[in-house]
Amino acid sequence: MKKQSFIYGALVLLIASLFNRIIGFAYQMIVIRLIKPEGVGLFNMVYPLYVMVLVLSTMGIPLAISKLVAEEVANNNIRGAYRIFYICIFLLVSSGIIFTVGLYFAAPLLMEYYFPNPKVYYSFLALIPGVFVVSLCSAFRGFFQGLQQMTPTAITQVVEQIVRVSAGLAIAYLLLPKGVEYAAIGISLGVVGGEISGFLTMLFIFLRSRPAAHTGSVKFEPLNSSIKRIFNLGIPVTLTRFVSSALMSLDAVLIPQRLQAGGMTLHQATSEYGQFVGIAQTLLLTPGIVTAALATALIPAVSDAMAQNNIRLVQSRTSEAIRLTNIAAFPCIVLFLFIPGELCGLLFGYQQAGKSLAILSLGGLFLYFSQTTTGILQGMGEAIRPLKNLVIASSFKIIGIYYLTANAALGIIGTSWSLVAYCVIMACLNYKDLKKMIGFRMYFSSSVIKPFLAATAMAASVWIIKSGIYSLNNSLLFSTFVTVALGMLIYLLVLLLIGGVPPQDIDRLKKIFKRALSR
């Protein structure tokens, strides 16, 4: 298999992420209507803890595989790359078994002392088998990403999403007559079913398409040195992701509790939390299809450049990633800020969630910047820096959630402002680290000013169109569609007119699409 370029790899992941996001959006819209915000809230109380256990089970090893395999391939040592891969497979299988069994026996204690709602018990149990499956599959993904082959990851993500959505909805529908807590079990089973199908697909691709192990030079380091390198990379990443997922899990417990402290019942708090995470945050993370693809493709691309001690290439790839992030982010932020209620009402049937979305949009650009720059820092082998920044930024968020959410006059709006503060602080700290590490400077003209000018034109047009068309037309669907379509069109036209998309980018995209179509 030939190494893919950074942009081509990011584009492959972007296309897969876009497909998954569209399916996920449709899924979320149906789920909200099927099991109501209370059911969504129940599932989202247990899912962050599940993610936290996945982080502990994988121990950052998939990213270590990606980085170390990329280094071995850069040195033309394919056998060394395979050796790293097989060592990591053994470590991940062992940890997967330990954490799966441990989580099963710990479930009753978690129900008694941790989860704020006893209805989540069976949803949590249904998720547990996924721990072992994800641990194993992550090794194969890390291997292919280290080869800078993003297509296998993209294919398995699509398969996982299709199975997750179809199985989750079918089981939730069948169990709904027993109550929303049983319907939430169907969502959990859909997650596990998707992960199993994704792993089987990845295994099939590996058996058919793995590179020949006999090519290149043969250089083996001592086993203890290899394990030390793996954990030196994996432990900081594990700490970063563990803290991140632990904070998500803390949010899932703390927000409903503080809403109750502000005067809501358990049912109201669960429903309000479900609207926040299931609607407002879901929409806010839409541009994540770009940042996630860039971050995944950046890790081996930056590692490759660092292995060659090519700081200029690192700077170039960093600037390119941030520019693409901002181009994708600005139009979404305009829509979230100017028609939040219309989007939430049309897509999910709960227009009131738009209040949270409008506030969250103010931190959107900083959030997407943080996601991309975290991938860059991890690719540089500096995963401890995003961890430090995460802890600092999250401390402000937790304080805000604790005090503002319990304020009866604010409620979930206080939670939204707390998240905005987190996004701003995290972005500033990441930028400071990049500037210190590689002398990175933001090219404001291409990365900020031109997208901002195009977004300003879009905002003005959306405001004018919204003021006119919503008063003349009674159809929310038609009015919102026209507003979004014309606004996006104006954004793209202005961006092209002011040179926000360089000619070389257009030529590169043409070549990538030609290459993709010829396969």
Secondary structure, DSSP 8 states (H G I E B T S, - for coil): -----HHHHHHHHHHHHHHHHHHHHHHHHHHHHHHHHHHHHHHHHHHHHHHHHHHHHHTTHHHHHHHHHHHHHHTTBHHHHHHHHHHHHHHHHHHHHHHHHHHHHHHHHHHHHT-S-GGGHHHHHHHTTHHHHHHHHHHHHHHHHHTT--HHHHHHHHHHHHHHHHHHHHHHHHHGGG-HHHHHHHHHHHHHHHHHHHHHHHHHHHHHH---TTSB------HHHHHHHHHHHHHHHHHHHHHHHHHHHHHHHHHHHHHHHTT--HHHHHHHHHHIIIIIHHHHTTTHHHHHHHHHHHHHHHHHHHHTT-HHHHHHHHHHHHHHHHHHHHHHHHHHHHSHHHHHHHHHS-GGGHHHHHHHGGGHHHHHHHHHHHHHHHHTT-THHHHHHHHHHHHHHHHHHHHHTT-TTTTHHHHHHHHHHHHHHHHHHHHHHHHHHH-----HIIIIIHHHHHHHHHHHHHHHHHHHHHHH---HHHHHHHHHHHHHHHHHHHHHHTTSS-HHHHHHHHHHHHHHHH-
